[in-house]
Amino acid sequence: MQSAFVELFPDKVGYSLSVKYSGKFRGYNANIRMRGSDIVVNMSRNWRGVSPEIQKGLIQELLIRLFKVRMHTINMDLYHHFIKGLPKVAPKTQSHPVLERSFERVNAAFFAGMVDRPNLRLGSGVLRLGTYEYATDTVTITEMLLAHEELMDYVMYHELLHKKHQYSAKGGRHAHHSRQFREDEAKFPRADELEKELQRLARTQKSVWKFW
């Protein structure tokens, strides 16, 4: 995969790049580390069976973030096309009864029941109330929202909008909240008020955790 580096930085000499596959990553995650002139890309084992051209695009995405430059290649396009297609084939093995009911309510009310159910899992964070992971088609919502149905549904709606709109990538920058995303997000009843309630709840929980 040295070619991934040379294609981006033909004038940078003396760098060596190696790839390691690891079972420590979820889905198709990866990271990059540089020590001196040695660059190591660590990838999930799931990447082993993926086309080298797509893997090259992933490596180039990581490289331009590492060197903080904006560049674009065909391989990077292949990589993003691959990632955006993963939700359709990701196995659905995780669920939670309360989150499932939230999903059903939100899907029926805002998506006409047209969104396929993703994996649903509980998180334990306060700073991240919810996330959507494209590679595994997984919505994660913090357990502290289980007792707050309306807030939970609002966060569920936000994460399902990520599933619907996905993201755009250009020159190493990813845009996850497009204008259409924001317009759809504002359609949730009392969206502005719920945002403030989420902030208050998060502050309260953080102070409780600090106390303990």
MIRO-472516 format. One record per residue: residue number from 1; chain; y, z, x of N, C-alpha, C in turn. Coordinates in Angstrom, 2 decimals, m for minus. Last residue first. Layout:
<nodes>
> NUM_A_Y_Z_X_Y_Z_X_Y_Z_X
...
</nodes>
This chain:
<nodes>
> 212_A_11.49_42.47_m19.98_10.13_42.85_m19.59_9.86_42.47_m18.14
> 211_A_14.03_41.38_m19.92_13.88_42.82_m20.11_12.50_43.27_m19.65
> 210_A_13.50_38.68_m19.79_14.10_39.33_m18.62_13.93_40.84_m18.70
> 209_A_12.53_38.26_m22.37_11.63_38.09_m21.24_12.19_38.77_m19.99
> 208_A_14.90_38.69_m23.81_13.73_39.54_m24.04_12.79_39.47_m22.85
> 207_A_16.48_36.64_m22.86_16.91_38.00_m22.60_15.76_38.98_m22.82
> 206_A_15.03_34.45_m23.80_15.19_34.63_m22.35_15.60_36.06_m22.04
> 205_A_15.29_34.77_m26.56_13.97_34.89_m25.94_14.08_35.12_m24.45
> 204_A_18.06_34.33_m26.86_17.46_35.60_m27.26_16.12_35.82_m26.57
> 203_A_18.29_31.68_m26.02_19.01_32.74_m25.30_18.40_34.11_m25.60
> 202_A_16.71_30.40_m27.96_16.32_30.34_m26.55_17.00_31.44_m25.75
> 201_A_18.23_30.92_m30.25_16.87_31.44_m30.14_16.41_31.47_m28.69
> 200_A_20.57_29.49_m29.66_20.62_30.95_m29.86_19.24_31.57_m29.69
> 199_A_19.54_26.89_m29.53_20.19_27.48_m28.36_20.25_29.00_m28.47
> 198_A_18.65_26.58_m32.15_17.70_26.51_m31.04_18.28_27.15_m29.79
> 197_A_21.08_26.68_m33.51_20.08_27.72_m33.75_19.05_27.74_m32.63
> 196_A_22.26_24.33_m32.60_22.87_25.61_m32.25_21.89_26.76_m32.45
> 195_A_20.50_22.48_m33.76_20.69_22.49_m32.31_21.26_23.83_m31.86
> 194_A_20.96_23.00_m36.44_19.66_23.36_m35.86_19.72_23.38_m34.34
> 193_A_23.50_21.93_m36.80_23.29_23.37_m36.97_21.99_23.82_m36.31
> 192_A_22.96_19.21_m36.37_23.90_19.93_m35.50_23.70_21.44_m35.59
> 191_A_21.09_18.65_m38.48_20.73_18.49_m37.07_21.65_19.28_m36.15
> 190_A_20.83_18.78_m41.26_21.43_19.91_m40.52_21.16_19.84_m39.02
> 189_A_18.16_16.48_m41.44_19.11_17.35_m42.14_19.55_18.54_m41.29
> 188_A_18.15_13.81_m39.16_17.46_15.03_m39.59_18.47_15.95_m40.26
> 187_A_19.73_11.83_m38.20_19.31_11.71_m39.59_18.58_12.95_m40.08
> 186_A_20.13_12.05_m35.51_21.16_12.64_m36.38_20.78_12.58_m37.86
> 185_A_18.06_10.53_m34.49_18.01_11.98_m34.36_18.97_12.66_m35.32
> 184_A_18.99_7.93_m34.92_17.84_8.43_m35.69_17.78_9.95_m35.65
> 183_A_21.05_7.92_m33.04_21.35_7.67_m34.45_20.22_8.19_m35.33
> 182_A_19.64_8.33_m30.67_20.61_9.33_m31.11_20.95_9.16_m32.59
> 181_A_18.12_5.93_m30.63_17.46_7.24_m30.63_18.41_8.30_m31.19
> 180_A_20.13_4.05_m30.44_19.30_4.07_m31.64_18.56_5.40_m31.77
> 179_A_21.05_4.66_m27.86_21.95_4.83_m29.01_21.15_4.90_m30.30
> 178_A_18.38_6.45_m26.12_19.21_5.28_m26.42_20.14_5.58_m27.61
> 177_A_17.17_8.40_m24.10_17.91_8.66_m25.34_18.89_7.52_m25.58
> 176_A_16.06_7.72_m21.73_15.15_8.19_m22.77_15.85_8.41_m24.10
> 175_A_16.21_5.66_m19.08_17.03_6.08_m20.22_16.09_6.44_m21.37
> 174_A_15.84_5.89_m15.63_15.16_5.86_m16.91_16.10_6.38_m17.99
> 173_A_16.33_4.00_m12.70_16.87_4.96_m13.66_16.19_4.77_m15.01
> 172_A_15.34_1.97_m11.18_14.92_3.32_m10.85_15.46_4.39_m11.78
> 171_A_16.36_m0.35_m12.35_16.81_0.05_m11.02_16.44_1.45_m10.62
> 170_A_15.60_0.75_m15.47_16.34_m0.28_m14.74_16.80_0.29_m13.41
> 169_A_13.85_1.30_m18.45_13.95_1.56_m17.01_14.66_0.40_m16.34
> 168_A_13.71_3.04_m21.54_14.05_1.83_m20.80_14.22_2.21_m19.34
> 167_A_11.16_4.37_m23.73_12.28_4.50_m22.79_12.57_3.14_m22.18
> 166_A_10.26_5.08_m27.10_9.85_5.04_m25.69_11.09_5.16_m24.78
> 165_A_10.57_5.27_m29.82_11.53_4.45_m29.07_11.15_4.24_m27.61
> 164_A_8.30_6.87_m30.63_8.70_5.65_m31.33_9.54_4.73_m30.45
> 163_A_8.22_9.00_m28.85_7.02_8.17_m29.03_7.38_6.83_m29.66
> 162_A_10.75_10.03_m29.32_10.41_9.53_m27.98_9.19_8.61_m28.06
> 161_A_10.39_10.82_m31.94_11.33_9.73_m31.67_11.12_9.17_m30.26
> 160_A_8.72_12.96_m31.53_8.14_11.75_m32.12_9.09_10.56_m32.00
> 159_A_10.59_14.79_m30.57_9.55_14.29_m29.67_8.88_13.04_m30.23
> 158_A_12.19_15.19_m32.88_12.79_14.70_m31.63_11.72_14.10_m30.72
> 157_A_10.27_16.26_m34.64_10.93_14.99_m34.95_11.52_14.37_m33.68
> 156_A_9.72_18.69_m33.36_8.65_17.71_m33.53_9.25_16.32_m33.79
> 155_A_12.21_19.89_m33.68_11.76_19.56_m32.33_10.63_18.54_m32.39
> 154_A_12.13_20.13_m36.49_13.22_19.38_m35.84_12.82_18.98_m34.42
> 153_A_9.92_21.73_m36.90_9.91_20.37_m37.42_10.99_19.52_m36.76
> 152_A_10.86_24.10_m35.70_9.69_23.42_m35.16_9.64_21.96_m35.62
> 151_A_12.94_24.73_m37.43_13.24_24.42_m36.03_12.08_23.67_m35.39
> 150_A_11.42_25.23_m39.75_12.43_24.17_m39.74_12.79_23.76_m38.32
> 149_A_9.69_27.41_m38.92_9.18_26.11_m39.37_10.21_24.99_m39.28
> 148_A_9.15_29.59_m36.80_10.42_29.01_m37.26_10.15_27.56_m37.69
> 147_A_6.93_30.48_m35.56_7.43_31.30_m36.67_8.73_30.76_m37.25
> 146_A_6.61_28.66_m33.51_5.59_28.73_m34.56_6.08_29.50_m35.78
> 145_A_8.30_28.69_m31.38_8.78_28.03_m32.60_7.79_28.11_m33.75
> 144_A_7.00_29.75_m29.24_8.00_30.62_m29.88_8.56_29.98_m31.15
> 143_A_5.41_27.82_m28.12_4.81_28.69_m29.13_5.84_29.56_m29.84
> 142_A_6.86_24.59_m27.71_6.73_25.98_m27.31_6.25_26.86_m28.46
> 141_A_4.95_21.66_m27.85_6.03_22.45_m28.45_5.79_23.92_m28.13
> 140_A_4.15_18.45_m26.80_4.01_19.88_m26.51_5.21_20.61_m27.08
> 139_A_2.46_15.56_m27.50_3.63_16.35_m27.87_3.31_17.81_m27.59
> 138_A_1.08_12.93_m25.68_0.99_14.36_m26.00_2.37_14.94_m26.33
> 137_A_0.03_10.56_m24.42_0.42_10.60_m25.83_0.34_12.04_m26.35
> 136_A_m0.24_10.43_m21.74_m1.35_11.04_m22.47_m1.08_11.11_m23.97
> 135_A_2.07_9.07_m20.96_0.79_8.67_m20.39_m0.40_9.24_m21.13
> 134_A_4.26_10.32_m22.26_3.84_8.98_m22.62_2.40_8.70_m22.19
> 133_A_4.81_13.36_m23.58_4.27_12.74_m22.38_3.66_11.39_m22.76
> 132_A_7.49_15.16_m24.75_6.53_14.10_m25.09_6.11_13.43_m23.80
> 131_A_8.28_18.60_m25.44_8.21_17.44_m24.55_7.27_16.40_m25.16
> 130_A_10.31_21.46_m26.24_9.35_20.43_m26.60_9.39_19.30_m25.59
> 129_A_11.74_23.39_m24.95_11.22_23.70_m26.27_10.19_22.69_m26.72
> 128_A_12.16_24.57_m21.99_11.69_23.30_m22.56_11.01_23.61_m23.89
> 127_A_12.91_27.20_m21.66_13.87_26.16_m21.28_13.47_24.81_m21.85
> 126_A_10.60_28.46_m22.44_11.82_28.71_m23.21_12.84_27.62_m22.91
> 125_A_7.03_27.71_m22.67_8.34_27.75_m22.05_9.46_28.12_m23.01
> 124_A_4.48_27.30_m23.43_4.92_28.69_m23.36_6.34_28.82_m22.81
> 123_A_3.09_25.01_m25.87_3.61_25.36_m24.55_4.10_26.79_m24.57
> 122_A_0.37_23.54_m27.62_1.37_24.59_m27.50_1.80_24.76_m26.06
> 121_A_m0.10_20.08_m28.56_m0.46_21.30_m27.82_0.71_22.27_m27.76
> 120_A_m1.52_17.22_m29.75_m0.57_18.28_m30.09_m0.99_19.55_m29.37
> 119_A_m1.69_13.73_m29.35_m2.21_15.04_m28.99_m1.13_16.07_m29.26
> 118_A_m0.32_12.03_m32.28_m0.54_12.21_m30.84_m1.37_13.46_m30.59
> 117_A_m1.05_9.99_m35.03_m0.98_11.36_m34.53_m1.23_11.42_m33.03
> 116_A_1.08_7.21_m35.52_m0.25_7.72_m35.22_m0.14_9.12_m34.63
> 115_A_3.44_6.82_m38.04_3.23_7.21_m36.65_1.81_7.74_m36.48
> 114_A_3.81_6.35_m40.75_3.38_5.22_m39.91_3.12_5.60_m38.45
> 113_A_4.89_7.92_m42.75_3.48_8.10_m42.40_2.93_7.09_m41.43
> 112_A_7.58_7.41_m42.80_6.75_6.80_m43.84_5.26_6.88_m43.51
> 111_A_9.02_8.93_m41.09_8.39_7.74_m40.53_7.47_7.03_m41.51
> 110_A_10.00_11.17_m42.42_10.93_10.35_m41.62_10.33_9.05_m41.09
> 109_A_8.03_12.46_m43.98_9.44_12.50_m44.40_10.31_11.47_m43.69
> 108_A_5.57_12.09_m42.66_5.74_11.64_m44.04_7.21_11.51_m44.42
> 107_A_6.12_13.24_m40.17_5.67_11.84_m40.25_5.89_11.29_m41.65
> 106_A_6.71_15.87_m40.88_7.74_15.02_m40.26_7.37_13.55_m40.38
> 105_A_4.24_16.75_m41.96_5.50_16.83_m42.73_6.53_15.85_m42.19
> 104_A_2.48_16.30_m39.83_2.27_15.62_m41.11_3.54_15.63_m41.95
> 103_A_3.53_18.01_m37.83_3.49_16.56_m37.62_3.37_15.82_m38.95
> 102_A_3.06_20.47_m39.08_4.42_20.05_m38.78_4.48_18.54_m38.59
> 101_A_0.29_20.47_m39.08_1.00_20.48_m40.36_2.45_20.05_m40.17
> 100_A_m0.12_20.54_m36.32_m0.60_19.40_m37.09_0.09_19.33_m38.45
> 99_A_0.91_22.99_m35.61_1.59_21.79_m35.13_1.15_20.56_m35.92
> 98_A_m1.05_24.56_m36.85_0.36_24.67_m37.26_1.14_23.44_m36.83
> 97_A_m3.49_23.72_m35.54_m3.30_23.61_m36.99_m1.85_23.69_m37.45
> 96_A_m3.50_21.50_m32.86_m3.23_22.89_m33.24_m2.88_22.86_m34.73
> 95_A_m5.25_19.48_m30.43_m4.51_19.68_m31.67_m4.31_21.18_m31.88
> 94_A_m6.59_16.96_m28.34_m5.90_18.25_m28.47_m5.14_18.33_m29.79
> 93_A_m7.61_14.44_m28.11_m8.55_15.56_m27.98_m7.91_16.92_m28.21
> 92_A_m7.45_11.23_m28.15_m6.83_12.31_m28.91_m7.81_13.47_m28.98
> 91_A_m6.98_9.12_m25.31_m7.88_9.87_m26.20_m7.15_11.01_m26.88
> 90_A_m4.76_6.35_m25.30_m5.01_7.71_m24.83_m5.94_8.44_m25.80
> 89_A_m4.01_3.91_m26.26_m5.41_4.06_m25.85_m5.75_5.47_m25.38
> 88_A_m1.34_4.06_m26.89_m2.24_3.39_m27.84_m3.71_3.63_m27.52
> 87_A_m0.05_5.22_m24.69_m0.23_6.00_m25.92_m1.21_5.37_m26.91
> 86_A_m0.01_3.06_m22.71_m1.01_4.12_m22.66_m1.15_4.93_m23.95
> 85_A_2.07_1.28_m22.67_0.89_0.93_m23.46_m0.14_2.04_m23.54
> 84_A_3.88_2.30_m20.93_4.27_2.24_m22.34_3.09_1.89_m23.24
> 83_A_2.51_1.94_m18.50_2.76_3.29_m19.01_3.08_3.27_m20.50
> 82_A_2.56_m0.90_m18.29_1.30_m0.17_m18.35_1.50_1.21_m18.97
> 81_A_5.28_m1.39_m18.09_4.53_m1.99_m19.20_3.20_m1.25_m19.39
> 80_A_5.79_m0.09_m15.68_6.37_0.44_m16.92_5.67_m0.13_m18.15
> 79_A_4.28_m1.76_m13.90_4.01_m0.33_m14.01_4.54_0.23_m15.34
> 78_A_5.56_m4.20_m14.18_4.14_m4.07_m14.55_3.78_m2.61_m14.77
> 77_A_8.06_m3.55_m13.10_7.95_m3.96_m14.50_6.52_m3.80_m15.00
> 76_A_7.26_m3.12_m10.48_7.80_m1.99_m11.25_7.78_m2.30_m12.74
> 75_A_6.56_m5.71_m9.79_5.52_m4.68_m9.85_5.98_m3.45_m10.61
> 74_A_9.02_m6.96_m9.70_8.07_m7.34_m10.76_6.99_m6.27_m10.91
> 73_A_11.64_m4.58_m8.99_10.62_m5.55_m8.60_9.74_m5.88_m9.80
> 72_A_14.78_m3.24_m8.03_13.91_m3.70_m9.11_12.91_m4.71_m8.56
> 71_A_16.83_m0.39_m7.20_16.20_m1.67_m6.91_15.24_m2.00_m8.04
> 70_A_18.94_1.93_m5.98_18.63_1.23_m7.23_18.10_m0.15_m6.87
> 69_A_18.01_4.90_m4.14_18.60_3.57_m4.24_18.21_2.96_m5.59
> 68_A_16.82_7.28_m3.01_18.03_7.30_m3.86_18.77_5.96_m3.84
> 67_A_14.46_7.54_m1.77_15.56_7.07_m0.94_16.87_6.94_m1.72
> 66_A_12.93_8.47_m3.96_12.95_9.21_m2.71_14.17_8.84_m1.86
> 65_A_13.28_6.45_m5.80_13.79_7.78_m6.11_13.92_8.60_m4.83
> 64_A_12.00_4.41_m4.51_13.44_4.26_m4.73_14.07_5.58_m5.18
> 63_A_9.36_5.46_m4.45_10.11_5.22_m3.21_11.61_5.11_m3.46
> 62_A_8.54_5.49_m7.11_8.68_6.75_m6.38_9.52_6.59_m5.12
> 61_A_8.49_2.74_m7.59_9.34_3.62_m8.40_9.59_4.93_m7.67
> 60_A_6.53_1.98_m5.75_7.91_1.53_m5.55_8.89_2.35_m6.39
> 59_A_4.29_3.17_m6.92_4.73_3.60_m5.58_6.17_3.19_m5.34
> 58_A_4.16_1.67_m9.31_4.37_3.12_m9.34_4.91_3.61_m8.01
> 57_A_3.64_m0.88_m8.24_4.87_m0.63_m8.99_5.19_0.84_m9.10
> 56_A_1.12_m0.44_m7.16_2.23_m0.78_m6.27_3.57_m0.54_m6.96
> 55_A_m0.34_m0.12_m9.47_m0.17_1.03_m8.57_1.00_0.79_m7.61
> 54_A_m0.26_m2.76_m10.30_0.41_m1.74_m11.11_0.65_m0.49_m10.28
> 53_A_m1.75_m3.96_m8.29_m0.39_m4.43_m8.52_0.42_m3.42_m9.35
> 52_A_m4.26_m2.73_m8.49_m3.41_m2.44_m7.33_m1.96_m2.88_m7.53
> 51_A_m5.18_m1.54_m11.73_m4.85_m2.68_m10.87_m3.95_m2.27_m9.70
> 50_A_m7.03_1.51_m11.82_m5.91_0.69_m12.28_m5.61_m0.40_m11.25
> 49_A_m8.86_3.37_m11.00_m9.35_2.16_m11.63_m8.28_1.21_m12.12
> 48_A_m7.25_5.45_m9.96_m8.23_4.75_m9.12_m8.66_3.40_m9.71
> 47_A_m5.65_6.92_m11.62_m5.09_5.68_m11.08_m6.12_4.86_m10.31
> 46_A_m6.89_9.27_m12.19_m6.96_8.22_m13.21_m6.44_6.88_m12.69
> 45_A_m6.24_11.04_m10.23_m7.46_10.25_m10.04_m7.59_9.12_m11.06
> 44_A_m2.71_10.95_m9.62_m3.85_11.38_m10.42_m5.05_10.47_m10.15
> 43_A_m1.44_10.78_m6.25_m1.63_10.24_m7.60_m2.80_10.93_m8.31
> 42_A_0.95_11.08_m3.79_m0.18_11.75_m4.43_m0.27_11.29_m5.88
> 41_A_2.04_9.52_m0.97_2.07_9.42_m2.43_0.80_10.06_m2.96
> 40_A_3.80_10.33_1.90_2.53_10.48_1.20_2.77_10.41_m0.31
> 39_A_5.19_9.22_4.87_5.37_9.29_3.42_4.00_9.34_2.76
> 38_A_6.53_10.13_7.91_5.29_10.00_7.15_5.55_10.21_5.66
> 37_A_8.68_10.71_9.42_8.52_9.30_9.05_7.25_9.05_8.25
> 36_A_9.24_13.82_8.10_9.56_12.95_9.22_9.50_11.50_8.77
> 35_A_7.65_13.69_5.21_7.82_14.61_6.32_8.02_13.78_7.58
> 34_A_7.87_13.26_1.78_8.14_12.68_3.10_8.35_13.79_4.11
> 33_A_6.06_12.65_m1.21_6.57_13.59_m0.23_6.82_12.86_1.08
> 32_A_5.70_12.12_m4.70_5.87_11.55_m3.36_6.50_12.61_m2.46
> 31_A_3.36_12.10_m7.48_4.58_12.51_m6.79_4.60_11.92_m5.39
> 30_A_2.13_11.52_m10.84_2.11_11.29_m9.39_3.37_11.89_m8.79
> 29_A_0.11_11.15_m13.83_1.23_11.67_m13.05_1.03_11.42_m11.56
> 28_A_m1.48_10.38_m15.95_m1.22_9.43_m14.87_m0.02_9.87_m14.04
> 27_A_m3.01_13.38_m16.84_m2.75_11.99_m17.20_m2.63_11.07_m16.01
> 26_A_m2.16_15.87_m14.44_m2.49_15.49_m15.81_m2.21_14.01_m16.00
> 25_A_m3.49_16.48_m11.15_m2.47_15.91_m12.03_m3.02_15.68_m13.44
> 24_A_m5.52_17.24_m9.50_m4.57_18.28_m9.91_m3.54_17.79_m10.93
> 23_A_m7.19_15.46_m8.34_m7.55_15.91_m9.68_m6.60_16.96_m10.22
> 22_A_m5.75_12.71_m6.53_m6.00_14.14_m6.72_m6.37_14.44_m8.17
> 21_A_m5.50_10.41_m3.89_m5.81_10.63_m5.30_m6.25_12.08_m5.48
> 20_A_m2.95_9.29_m1.72_m4.06_10.22_m1.95_m4.24_10.42_m3.45
> 19_A_m1.68_6.94_0.54_m1.91_7.29_m0.86_m3.11_8.22_m0.96
> 18_A_0.94_6.54_2.99_m0.46_6.73_2.61_m0.54_7.20_1.17
> 17_A_3.04_4.90_5.24_2.83_5.31_3.86_1.35_5.43_3.58
> 16_A_5.36_5.29_7.89_3.97_5.04_7.47_3.78_5.61_6.07
> 15_A_8.16_3.83_9.52_7.63_4.66_8.45_6.17_4.30_8.18
> 14_A_9.16_2.01_11.34_8.65_3.29_11.84_8.11_4.23_10.79
> 13_A_12.06_0.55_9.76_10.85_0.49_10.58_10.43_1.90_11.01
> 12_A_13.67_m1.01_7.34_13.34_0.37_7.73_12.02_0.34_8.48
> 11_A_13.92_m3.59_6.52_14.65_m3.21_7.73_14.40_m1.77_8.17
> 10_A_12.53_m3.84_4.13_12.05_m4.58_5.30_12.73_m4.17_6.61
> 9_A_12.01_m2.19_1.63_12.83_m1.82_2.79_12.36_m2.53_4.06
> 8_A_10.37_m3.38_m0.31_11.64_m2.76_m0.68_12.58_m2.59_0.50
> 7_A_8.22_m4.37_1.16_8.91_m5.25_0.21_10.27_m4.70_m0.19
> 6_A_7.38_m2.11_2.54_7.99_m3.22_3.28_8.76_m4.14_2.35
> 5_A_6.23_m0.55_0.47_7.39_m0.08_1.22_8.13_m1.24_1.87
> 4_A_4.13_m2.11_m0.35_5.08_m1.62_m1.36_6.36_m1.16_m0.70
> 3_A_2.62_m2.43_1.93_3.42_m3.57_1.47_4.43_m3.16_0.42
> 2_A_1.12_m0.20_2.15_2.29_m0.29_3.02_3.21_m1.41_2.57
> 1_A_m1.21_0.00_0.81_0.00_0.00_0.00_1.27_0.00_0.85
</nodes>
